[in-house]
Each structure stands twice: as structure tokens, then as C-alpha cells.
Amino acid sequence: MTRVFLITVVVWLCARAAAAQDPASSVPDAPAPVAAAATAGDVVAAPPVIALPERKRPAALVPLYVSYSALQVVDIATTRTAVNRGTGREGNPVMGPAVGNPIAFVALKAGTTAGTIWLTERLWKRHRVAAVATMIGMNAALAVVVNHNAAVMRVR
């Protein structure tokens, strides 16, 4: 229970730190109108009439990425410890064969973490709320897994 509380506090603190940041203005300057009239045969290049503001990553995503990565590291440590002590086993059939080889296990976990972050980066550009909700869900699910691993690891 203490670990769940600590993980919750860390995620909350990361989110608070991101919320405290002062975002820069995302409204660009309006383009200047074309001042000179074109004569016959002249080509006038003008900036676009409507300048769309640049989309900025939601402030909560970076702390969620950091906490997700940290939870993955803790998951690796608790899983390996529980398996080595003989008090647990890997329940994920995809990860199961890799648990015996530490390098393969860490590489597989790093790849899935990077893939999750990459897909979420693509998602926020069209669905900002869905991206944040996805990372909150992934963090919560992984926190449950880490808590379970810690409980299994303590059993002797």
C-alpha cells in the first residue's frame, strides 16, 4: 500500500510541476499584407492569409512519460527479483521467454516503452485529451503490476 501511495505522489508531483510551467504565447503574429500592387507579368509571393497556431504538446505528457519509464524500470527490477527468488513468474506470455535473459528482457521492455511513447506522441497531435488519458491509464495499469510484483517478491 505504501508503494502505491508513493507512486501516486510521484505522478501527482510530476503533473503539478508541469502545470506550474508558464506556456509561451501560441498565437503567431499576423502576416503583413502585400503592400505593392503587381504589374503585368510580375509574380507576387505573399505569406498565407490565415496562419494556424502551432500545436503544443499537453503539459502533462512529459511527466507522464517520465513516470511511465520509471515504472517500467521498477517493473523490470521487481519481476527479475521475484523470478530469481522463485516466488513469482512472468504472467505476460510475450515477456515470459525473455525474463531468463536480462539483456533481452530490458531490450523488450525498452522497446515497448519507446513504442508506447511514440504512439502517444502521434496521438496528441489530433486527440490531446485521448493522449493524456492513455498515458494516465498506462501509468495506472503499470503501477498495479509493480505493486503486485512487490507483493509477490515479499512472499518467502
SULURNOR-V26780 format. One record per run of one state. SS is the DSSP state (hx for helix, st for strand, lp for the rest). FROM is the first residue (numbers start at 1). TO is the last residue. If there is no record, write none. Layout:
[[SS/FROM/TO] [SS/FROM/TO]]
This chain:
[[lp/1/1] [hx/2/19] [lp/20/58] [hx/59/85] [lp/86/92] [hx/93/96] [lp/97/101] [hx/102/124] [lp/125/127] [hx/128/154] [lp/155/156]]
